[in-house]
């Protein structure tokens, strides 16, 4: 037998030895060699220092740039969330949802541009919700608990035997296998979790996890069972702006100023860009999350040369959110009283004041959201040592991830989101203030206001309370994504003196299905708030935002409201029954999309060990070929027309008998992906590396759909409005990147210092383009003879023409009235809005939509540097890790670009830094981790004004304390974001706030027992 075949290996030591030989095989293929039990080598990982040493060993012995995080012991992964652990690695940063790590960004590439594998197998992605209803290719780490994870490896340079699809990195999650570590012990752990943001749930919620491991005496059969259940109740409080409109002063009249320049202070110059928000809203949410994970692994070795593995992984993440808002819409027109601009290049309001003869728009929407994500993965693996030189491996798995609605409904179609909009006709005036980190507002109440003697007023006590509140509209939505992957691999390794060949074939079939119901607003009390006080006592309660912002003094005189939107909707629908007012999602789907990818790949690589000038070297070179066939199909229900229901409120209307139209497209592409890695031991402790690889990242599922959506307009096309729609593009090809890495690593006394430089030359970035199209025979009621007649009548009366006056005049004429009946009073406007819907007729022209669609159009280069140090202070028990990553691109955003200019820019690029200090001795361990990410561009162009979105710099401190009473019993305390840092984002400048989340700390006290 050859020396490299003389011992069995644990999971991590297997990875080390294979990487040392240059194979870098995916861990699911790297099974034990076939030898006697007495030759077994076991690496025990039992503490912080051992874990870091193990990770450093993987880094040192690998060919290529590989970083890893190892469990301190079974069931003791460093963080409760895998994404939060991965952010400790140089070049890796994360995005957060509700204060918890969700998706990772590696060297500037996030979400779907990274390949996530579980034991070497590609995992399906999914996770649509009310905030992100587009199907995603990005894997959400929140779906997986960390208790059963033994290690996570991050391959920053690609190799021929690594599954294609990750430009940023390939992240491989390793779980325990019984025969790979027969001495592994069983464990059980219990945690009590306290989230300081919790409002309505339990202050203390449980987490329980356990792992059972059995191996027979002959080490021919083994079973590992692991499971965890986690419940977390939490809350959030924040601010967001629905959208910022940007125009050119003197050309675009965003404020409908109608020549009233005296109301503008510090007025922009002619031709200068300026901004107007649609609104801003305070928002709160109460979350309930239950996460259940389980894995069963069976291994059988009937002979020394053959090992069979059968495993099943299950994960369910069930999330319920109850949300409320306090919204301030900008109505514009005659109600504008004063607007003060700042001196920014894009003039942005410092304050906006409104006053109206009736009321100004303030709303208190409530939403109930419920979604469940369920991952299932069944796999089988055979590892056969044909002889001393040849090892053959076969692996197959079928995995699915379903993101499904989980809310109540009165039909077979479950709901994802139930929204009940409510308001109060008592706000006579308000001022919105944007001069600080958080926007503020002031209001004047008039709850004695009686609109036309109709009793449409508040309760007259001078205080905004539940007696002033009534319903306006309701909406029930349904969206889902189901992704299935079947992957078959055959791999082989032939070893020879000083090297080895690796070869393999792979077939992967992926099918993603997504669907969403058409938007069907239910007309409850209407925008006029027809029935203040209609909710029964106790159904809604006052909500004081002043006390909810921990880090901001908003000092508001007004309160908001809170209620269970599902209960409110059921009640209100009993008051306003109608043919379309049902407590169920619209049975008509706006989109039903399927994207299929059939991928065939083959690879070959050779690894050589040698010497150069007396210095040890490793060389690995290979090539991977991938051919992809894409089929995209949609069952699309087009709208019949856009319903004009008020001055600027349009919604697509689809009759129940509308025929579904199938749309389909096919495409294909292939890639040859070479790779090469070389390292050399310049001295006994100093290693140099150079790597080159070509990688791809496929377009997101949402971009590959065949359907249309987003039909809308902001008003009459006769008043210069441009109807818009969007479509996807099944013909998109993957991003391609030529990657170069150069690094030096110095290892000393179980410590190391490393510096690396990388460059990615990327082509086929996805930008956007537009085309003007007439779609599905939709006609334009805002541009036909009726609209022109209404404009002529308004001009004859000397009335300023805007969308509100135009709608009112068209409504009067539609009802058989005379143009002379137009008064423009608030009462008349509201009466028309309640009574009239303006729909197209055969005399109206076809509506021309400006369709936005994704295109492969841009090239860019990304360059960066990574610095890292890991140091132990002898045997004192003290040590630290620190790293800093610099990432830069050659394409930047122009924040002063015209609003009609769609820009391309590199998103996600930011510098990051981490520091982890620890102490471990005599059973006591302490760790403090600081993570920082600089500001970065999250979106290059959003909305009709093509605004960029910048996420501002963020840092967070986490702590861990533990004490081992003996070899079996450990108690621990964990704190996440202990200083309660907050998140904020903005658009073209910091005054143009996009979102702000006031976050809090989370603490976990637990005990772990090892059998």
N, C-alpha and C positions, 0 to 999 in steps of 0.2 A: 504493500500500500504506500501511497505517496504521503508525505508529511502533512500536507494540507487536508488530508482526509482522515486524520487520526483522532478526532474528537467531535462529539456532538456539541451543539451550540444553543445558547439562549437566543431569543428574538434579536436582541441588540448585538450580541457577539456575532450572530450570523450576518447581520447587516455590515458589521465592521469588516469581517473577513472577506465577504463578497466585494465590498467596496475597495478593499485593499488590493484584491486581485483585479479590480477594474471592471467587474461585471456590473455593479450598480443595479442589480436586478430588483424588480419590485418585490417587496417582502413576501407577498403571498406565494411567490414562486420559490422563495429561498427557504426550503425545508431542511430538516436535519440530514446530515450524512449518516450513513448506515454503519454503525460501529457498536462495540460492546459498551454496556452501561458503565463499566469501570473507567472508560476513557472520557466520560462526560466532563466538560468544562462548564461551570455555572458562574455567571457574573451576578452577584447579589447587589441590588440597588436599594439601599436602606436609609438614605438620608439626603439632605440638601447637597452636601459636598459630593457624595457618591453620584448623585444624579447629574450634577454639573460636570464631573469628571467623565462620566459615561458620554454625555453629549459632546464634550470636547474630543473624546476619543473617536467618535463617529466623524466629527469635523476633520480631525487630523488624518485619519486613515482613508477617507473617501477620495475618490478620483472625481474632480469637479468641485463646485461650490455647494456644499451641503451643510445645513444647520439642523440641529435636532433639540427637542425637549424630551427629557426622560422622566418617568414617574419616580418620586422618591422611594416609593414602595408600592406594592399592589394596592389600588384604591386610593393612592395619595398623589394624584396629579397636582402640579403646583397651583392651578387656578380652577375655580368651579366651572369655567367656561373655556373651551378650547381656543376660541378667538382671542380671549384675554391673555392666554398663555403665549400664543403666537406673536402678539405684539412685542414681546420681549426680544424677539430675534431681530437682528440688524436688517433693515430694509423692509420690515413688515409693519404695517399699520392697520387699524381696523375702523369700521363704522359701527355705530351703536344704535340699538333700538331700545327705548325705555331704559337707558343706562346700562344695557348689557351688550357685550360684543356680538356682532351678527356676521358681517362679511369682512374679508381681509383684502388689503391692497398690498401688493409686493412690487417694489421698485416702480411705483406709479401706476401699476395695472391692478384694477380691482375687479370684484365680482366674477363675472363669467370669463374674464381673461386669465383666471387661474384654474388649474385642474385640481380637483379634490378627489382623492381616492381613499378607500377603506380597505386596508390590507391589499393594496395594489389594484383594487377594482374601482372603476369609475362609478361615482355615486350620482343618482339623479338629483336634479334641483327643482325647487318649487317654493312657493310662498307668497301667493297673491293675497292682498288684503285691500281694505278701503283706501290705503295710502298709495299702494303700488299694485294696481290691478293688471298691469301688463305681465305676461308670463316671463319668468326669469331663468337664465342659465346659471345664475350664481347660487352656490350652496350656502345655506344659512346654518352657521355653526350652533345657533341656539337650539337646533333640533337634537343635538347630541349632548348627553351628559359626559363628564370627563372621568367618572369613577372607574370605568372598565378599560380606559385607555392606558397603555403602557408606554407609548412614545409617539411623537409626531415628528416626521422628517420633512424638511423643506428643501426641495431640489431647485436651486436657483439657476443652475445650468442644466440643459436638457441632455439626454442621451438617447441612443437609438431604441433602447428597450423600454423607455418610459412612454406611457400613453400620450399621444399628441393632443394639444388643445390648450396648453398653458404657456402664455408668453411671460407673465410675471414669474410664476413658479408652479411646480407640481408639489402639492402637499399630500403626504401619505400618512394616514392615521393607522397606527398599529394597535391591535387588541391582543389579549392574552390567548395562548394556545397551550394545551396541557402538556403534550409531549416535548415541546420546545423548552419547557422549564418544569421538569417533574417535581422539583422541590418547592414550587410555588405554593404558598399557603392560602387558606381561605380567610375572608375578612368580612366584617359587617360594620357599617358606620351609620350614625344618626346625627342629624344636625337640627338645630332650632334657628330659624332664619327671621331676622327682623329688618324690614326695609323701612327706613325713616320717612319715605315718601307716602307710605300707606295712609289712606283716609278711612275707607269703608270696610276693608277686609279685616282679617285677623292680624293682630300685631306680631304674633309669632306663628310661623308656618313650618311644617315639617319637611325634612328631606331624609330619606333612608336609602341605603345602597348596600349591596353585598356581592361577594364573589365566592363561588364554591369551586374548588379544583380537586379532581380525583384522577389518580394515575395508578394502575395496578402494579403489582410488585415486579412483573416482567417488563414493565414500560412498553407494553404493546397496545394498550388501550387507555384513553384518557378522556375526561369530560371537564369542560369549564363552563359554568353557568354564572352569569352576572345579570344584575338588575338594579334599577334605581327608580325611585319615585320622588318627585320634587314638586312642591306647591309654593308659589310665591304670590303674595298680594302686594301690590304697589300702586303708586299714583304718579301723576305728572302734572305740572302746571307750566304753561308757557304762553307765547305770543306768536302769531304768524300773520302775515299779510297775504291776502288772497292773490294779489298780483300787482305789479307796478307797470303802469303805462308810460311809455316814453314817446315824446313827439318833438317836433321842431316848432319853436315859438314863431308865430306869424304864419305858419302853414297849417299846423294841426291845432284844433281847438279842443283840447282834452277836457278843459273845465267848462265848456259851453259858455264862455264869458260874455258872448253877445255884445262885445264892444265896451263892457264895463271894466275898463282898465283900472279904475280908481280902487277896486277891491283888492288889487295885487300890490304887495309891498316888496321892494327889491325885485321888481319885475325882470325876467330874463331879457337878454338882448335879442333883437330880431335874428333869426337863424340859429339861435342857441338851443341845444337839447334841454328839455325840462321833463319833470316827472309828476305823475299823479297816481296815488294808490287807489285800488278799487275799494279797499277797506283796511282795517286791521282788527284783529280779534284776540281777546284773551281766551284761553282754552284750558280745560282740565280733563284728565282721564283717570279712571279707576280701573286697574287691571287685575284679572285673576288668571294665573297661568298654572297649568298642571303639565308636567313633563314626565313621561314614562319611557324608560329605555330598558331593553333586555337583549341578551345575546346568549346563544347556546352553541358550543363548539364541541364536536366529537372527532376524535382522531383514533385511527386504527392502523397498526403496523404489523401485518401478518408475517412479514419477513423483514430482515434488516434492510433490504433494498427498496422496500415499497412502503409509503405512508399515504393513507387516505384521510382527507379532512372534509367534514361536512359542517357547515355553520349557518346559522340563521340570526339575523340582526333585526330588531324591531325598535322603532322610536316613534313616539307620539307627543306632539306639542299642541296643547289645547289652550287657546287664548280667548278671553272674553274682555271686552273693553266697553265701559260706559263713559261717554264723553259729553261735555257741555261746552258751549261757547258763549261769549259776550261779543257780538259783532257790531261794528260801526261802518256801515256802507256810506260811500261818498255818492251823493245824489246829483251834484252839479246843477248847472242852470241857475234859475232865479233864486234858489235857496242859498247859494254861496254868499257869504257875508264878508269874508276876509281870508286871503291866502298870503302867507309870508314865506318867501323863498330864501334859501341860503346862497352862498357864493361858490358852490361846487361847479365843476365843469358841466355836469348835468344838473341843472338847477333843481333842487329837491325841496319840497315844502318843509319848513320848520313847524308850521301850524296851518290848519285848515278849519275855518269856522263856518257853520251852516245855521241858518234860521229860516223857518218857513211858517206860513200862515196856519198850516195844519201841524204836521209832525215831521220830524226827520227820522231817518231809517236806523233803528237799533234793534238787533235781534238776539235771541237766546236759544239757538238751535241745540237740540239734544240728539245723540246718536247711540245706538246699541250695535256693537260689532262683535261677531263671533266667527272664528275660523279655526280649523284643526288641520295640522300637518301630520301626515302619517308615512313613515319610511319603513319599507319591508325589503329585506335582501336575503336571498337564499343562494348559497354557493357550495360548490363541490370542487375539490382539488386532489389530484394524484401527483405524487412525487416519486419517480422511479430512478434509482441509481443503477443504470444498465451495467456499468463496469466501473473500474477505478477512474476512468477518464470521462465518461459520458453520463450526464444527468439529464433526464427528460421530465417535463412538467406539463400537466394539462389542467386547465382551470375553466370553470363555467359558472356564471352567476346570472340570476334574474332579479332585478331590483326595481322598485317603484317608489315614487313619492307622490302622495295625493295631498293637495291643499284644497280643502272643501269647506263650504259654508256649514256653520254649526249653530245657526240661530233659529228662533221660533218662526213658524209660518202657519198659515191656514191652508196650505196646499202641499203637494208632494215635493215641491221645489223649496228647499231650505233657503233661508236668508243669510247673507253675509253682513248686511248693514241695514239698520232701520233708522231712518232720520225723520225727526219731527221738528219742523221750524216753528218757532213761536216768537212773538213780539209784543210790544205794548205801544198803543197810540198816544203816548203821554210825553214823549221827549220832544220839546219844542225847539231846542237849540243845542248844539254841541260844538266843541272844539277838539280836534285831534292834534296832538303835539308830538313831534318827531325830533326833539332837540337833545335826546339823551340815549343811553344804551337801550332803554326799554321805552316804547311809545306810551303816552298817557292820553287821557281825554277828560273833559269836563262837560257837564250837561245842565240844562235847565228843564225842569219838569212842568207840565201843565196837565194834571190828571183831572181837571174840571172841563177840559176841552170836549165839546159835543159837536160832532160833525153833522151839521144840517138837521139837528133835532132827532137823529136816528139812534141816539143812545150809545154811540160808538166812543165811549170815553172811559177813563179810569174811574177809580172809586172816590176821587175827590179828597183824599186825606193828605195830599201833598208829599207822599212817600211812595217810591217805586216798590210795589209788593205784588204778591201773587194775584191780587184782585185786578191788577192792570194788564194781566197777561192773557193772550189768546193765541190760537193756532193760526198758521198761514198755509204751509204746504207740507206734504209728507212724501217719503220715498222709501221703497224697499228694494234692495239690490242683491244680486247673486253673482258671484264670480268664483271660478275654480280653475285649477291647473292640475293635470295628472301627467306624470312623466314616467315612462317605462324604459328600462335598458336591459338588453340581453347581450352579454359579452362572453365570447369564447376565445381562449388563448391556448396556444401550444408553444412552448419554449424549450430550448435545449442549450446545454453548456458542455463544451468539449474542452477539457483541460490538457495542457501540454507543459513541458518544462518552460518555466518563466512566462506563462501566459495562458490564455484561453480564448475560445471562440464562443460567442453567444448568437443565437439565431431564434427566430420565432415568427409566427403568424397570428393574426388576430382578426376576428369578425365582431363587429359591434352594431347592433340595431337599436336605435333610439326613436321613440314616438312620444311626442308631447301634444296633449290636447288641452285647450283652454276655451272657456266660454264665459260670456258675461251677458246679463240681461240688458235689454234696452232701457234707457232712462224713461221712466213714466211718472212724472210728478202727479201727486194726488192733490186735488184742490180742496183743502180743508176750509179754514176760515178765510183764506185768501190774503193777499198782501196787505189789504186794508185792516186786518185784524178785526174781523166783523163781530167778535163776541168776547171782549175782555172778561176775565173771570169765569170762563167756561169750564175750567178744570175743577174737579171736586177737591174739597179740602184734603190736604195730605198728599196729593198726587205729585205736586211739585213743591220744592222748598227753596227758600232764599239761599244764595251761595255768595259768600263774602270773599272776593278775590284779594282783598287787602291782606288777609291773614294767610293766604296760600302761597304768596311769593316770599320765600324765606330770605332771599338776597337782594330784593328790590323793594323800594318804598313807592308803591303806585299811588297811595293816598287818594283813593277814589271815593267820591260821595255816593256812588251808586253801587248796587249789588247786582249779581247775576242770579241765575236760577239753576236748579238741578232736579232732574226727574228721570225715571226709567223710560226711555223712549219707546220701548216695546209696549209697556203698559199704557203710556199716553196715546200711542197710535191706536191701539185697540179701542180705547174709550172714545176718542175723537171720531173714529170711523162710524161709531154708532150715532153720532150727531149729524155727520155729513156723508150719508151713504150715496153712492153713485156708481155708475157702470164701471168706472176705472178705479174706484176707491176700494181696494182690496188689501187686506193684511197678508200680502204674499208678493213675491217678486213677479215682475212682468213675465208671463210665460213666453213672450217673444224675446229671442236672444239677439242682441246687436251683433255679437260675434260668436262664432263657433269655429275655432281654428285648430288645424292639425298640422304639425311639422314633423316630418320623418327624415331621419338621417341613417343611411346604411353605409358603414365605413369598413373597408378592408384595408389591412395594413400588413406589411412584412418588414423585418429588419434583420440586419447582420452587423455585428461589431466584433472587434478584436482588441484584446487587452494584452499588453506586454510589460513585463518588469525587466529592468536592466540597469546599466550604469552609464554615466556620461562623465568622463574625466574623474572617475572614482566616486561620483555622487550617484546615489540611488535615484532611479526615475520610474515613473509609471506613465504609460501611454495608452490611451483608449480612443479608438476611432471607429465610427460606424455610420450607417445610413438607414433611414427609415422611409418607407414609401407608404403614403396614405392616399386612398381614393375614396371620395365621398359622393354619394348620390342623395340629392335633396328633393323631397316632394312636399309641397305646401298646398294645403287645400282649406277652403273655408265654406261654411254654409252661412251665407250672409243675408240678413233681412234688411233691405235698404229702407230708409225713411221715405214716406210718401211726400212729405214737405216739412218745412220748418214752421212750427206754430208760433205766431206772434201774439203773445198774451198780454203784453204791456209795453211800456215805452222802449225798453231795450232788452226784454226778456224773451229769448227765442229757445225753443226746444224742438228736437226732431220728433215727428209724430209718425208712428207706424201702425196702421190699422191691423186688427187681429187677423184679417183674411189676406194679409200681404204674403205673396209667395216667396219662399226662400230661394235665393239664387246661388247655385254652386259656383265657386271660383277655384281654379287650380293652376299650379305652375310647377315646373320641374327645372332643376339645374344640377350640374355636377362639376367637380373640380378634383384635381389631384396634386400632390405635393411630394417632392423629394427633399427630405430633411436630413442633411448631413450634420455630424457632430464630431468634435475632437477635444480631448482633454489631455493635458500634459502637466505633470508636476515633478519637481526635482528637489532633493534634500541638499540645499546649498551648504549647510553645515549639519552637525548632529541634531540641532534644534530648530533650524531655519528652513522652512519649506516655501518654495515659489510655485505658483500655479499659472497656467494659461488655458483658457477654454474658448472654443467657438462652437456655436450651434445655430441652427435655423429652426425657428418654432412658429406655430400658428395659434391663433385664437379665433374661434368661429363667432359669427354674429349672434347676438341674443335672439332668443325665440321670438320675442315681440317684434323685432325688426324683420323677421323672415316670414311673417304671416302674409296671407294673400288678401286680406279684407281691408275695408275702408272704415273710417270712424271719425269722430271729432267734428261732425257737421255743426256749423254755427255761424253766427254773424253778430256784430255789435250794434246793428241798426239797419236803417234803410240804405240800400245801395245808391239811391238818388241823393243821399246825404254823405256819399263817399265811403260808406262801409264796404268792406271786402269780405264776402262770405268765405269761410275757410273749411277745409277738411284735411284729413291726413290718411296716408296709406303706408303699408309696409313694402318690403321689396324682397321677394324670395330669391332673387338673383344675386344677392350680396355674396361676396367671397370672403374668406377669412383674412384677418390681419396677418401679415407676414413680418417676421423680425429676424434680422441677422444680429446675433448676440456675441459680444466680446467681453471676456473677463480676464483680469490680471490681478494677482494678489500675492502678498507675502504674509506668512504666519510664523511667529516665534513661540515655541513651547518651552516651558521651564517649570519644574517643580509642581506639576499638575495644573499649571496656569498657562495662559497664552496671551499674546497680543497679535492682532491681525489688522491689516489694512488692505482694502481691495478697491479696484476701479472697474466700472462696467460701462458699456455702451450698447444701446439697442437702436438699430436702424430699422424703422418700422414703415411699412407701406400698407396701402389699402385701408387706412383709417376711415371710419364711417362718418361722413358729414351729412348735410341735408341739402336738398334741392327742391324747387317748387315748379309746378306746372299748372296752368289754368285749364280747368275741365268742366264741362257740363256733365252732371252725374245723375244717372237713374231717372231722368226726366223730371227732376225736381224744379218746380217753377218758383218765381221770385215775386211775391206779393208786394214787396217794398219798391218795385221798379215798374209796375204796370200802370195802366191808365187810371186806376182808382187812386194810387199814390200820387200821381202827377196832378190829378184833379184836386186832391186834398192840399197839396203844396200851393197850387194856384189860388185856392180859396183862402188859405192862411195869408198869403202875400197880399191879396186884395183887401183883407181885413187889417193889414199892417201888423200881423202877429209874427214874431220871430219863429222861424222854422227850425225845430229840432226834432229828435225822435219822439219825445213825449207829446209835443203839440201835434205832430203828424199822426201819431197813433190815435190821439183823441179825435182829431178831425175825421180820420177814416172811420172811426167807430161811430161817430154821429151820422155820417153819410150812410154807413152800412145799416144803421137802425132806422133809416128812412127820414132822418132829420134834415134840417137845412143848415148849410154852412154858417148862416147868421146865428145859429143857436150856440155857437162856440163862445164860451166865457173864459175857459182856461183856469177856472177855480179848482182848488184842490178837491172839492166835493165832486165836481163834474168829472175830473180826471179819474178819481177813484171809482166813481160809478161806472164809467166806461170800461175801466180795467176789469171790474167785476163782471160786467155783462157781455163783453165782446171778446171773441177770438178772431183774429184776421188770418184767413187761410187763402191760398192761391186759388185762381180760377183759370179757365182756358185762355183768357185774354192776357194773362201775365206772361212775361218772357221766361225762358229757362234761366235758372240761376247758375251763374258761373262761379265755381269754387276755386280758390287758390289752394291746390293740394300740395302738402308738404310730405316728402318721402325721403328715406335714407338712401345714401349713395356712397359707394367706395370712391373716395376722391382725393385723399390727402396722404402725404408722406411726412414723417417727422423723425427726429433723433432725440433720444433720451440718454443723458449721461449722468453718472453719479459716482460717489465714493462711499465706502463703508469702513468705519473704524470700530474696533471692538477690543475689549480687554476683560479677562477673567483672572482674578488674583486671589490666592489664599494666603493669609498671614501665618504661615507655618502651622503649628499645632494649636494656635490660640483659639480656634473655633470661628474666627472672624474671616470674612471674605466679601468680595463684591464682584459684580458684573457691570459693565458700562459699554454702551455703544452709541454711535452717532452716524446717521445716514444723510448724505446730501444727494438730492435728485433735482436735475434741471432738464428742461426741454427747450427746443429751438423754435417752438411756436407758442406765442403768448396771446392772451385775450386783449382786445382793445375795448376798454370800458366806455369810450366815447364814440363807438361806432354807431351809425344811423340805425334807428329801430327796425328798418326794413332789411337790414343786412344780416344774414345768417352767418355766423362766424364758426370757424374750426379752431380749436385750441386743445392742447393736451390737458386732460382732467386728471385729478388725483395726485398730482406731483407735489410733494412737500418733504421738507426735512423732518426727520424724526430722531428722537433720543430716548434712551432708557438707562436707568440706574437701579440696580438691585443690590442692596446691602443685606448681609445675613450674619447670624451667629448660631453656631450649633456645637453643643458640648454637653456631656453628662446628661443626656436625655432632653435637654431644653433646646428649642430651635426658635429663632425669630427671623423674620424676613420683612423688609420694607422695599416696595417697588414703586418707582416713579416713572411714568410714561408721558412723553410729550410729543405732540404732532403740530407742526407749524400750519399756518393757514394754507388752504389749497382751493383750487377751482373744482367744484363738484359738477357743474353743468355749464356748457359753453353758451347755450342759447335756449332760454325757456320762454314760452308764451309768445303772444303776438308782437311784443317789442324786442324779442330775441335778447333777453337779459341774461347775463352770466350770473351764476350763484357761487359765492365764495363761502366756504366754511372757515370760521376764524380759529386761531390757534387754541389748542386745548391740552391741558395736562391733568393727570390724575395720580393719586397716591393710594396704593393698596398695602395692607399689612397682614402678616400671618404670625401667629404665636402657637407653639405646641409644646407639650411635655409628655415624655414617655415614662409612665410609672414603672413599666417593665417591658419585656419583649412583646407582650400581647396588648397592653392597654395604653392608648394615647388620647389625650384631650387636646382640643385646639380651638383657637379663636381666629376668625378671619374678618377683615374689614375691607370693603371695596369702595373706592372713591370717598375716603374718610373725611376729606375736606369739603365734600359737596360741591365740586366744580361744576360749572354750567356750560351749555353749548349755545353758540349763536352763529347765525349765517346772515349774509346780506347780498344785495345785488350789485349795482354799479358803484355804489359808495356805501360807507358804513351807515349813513342815515337811512338808506333804503333797506331797512331790515326785512329779512325773509322769515326766519324762525328764531326763537329763543326758547330754550328749555331750562327751567330751574330744577336742577337735579339734586339728589341727596345721597347719603351714604347707605350701605347695606352691610349688616353684621351677621355673622354665623358662628354659633357656638356648637361644638360637636364632640363626639367621642367615637373612637374607632377601636375595634377589638379584632385581633388576629388569632386564628385558631392554628 
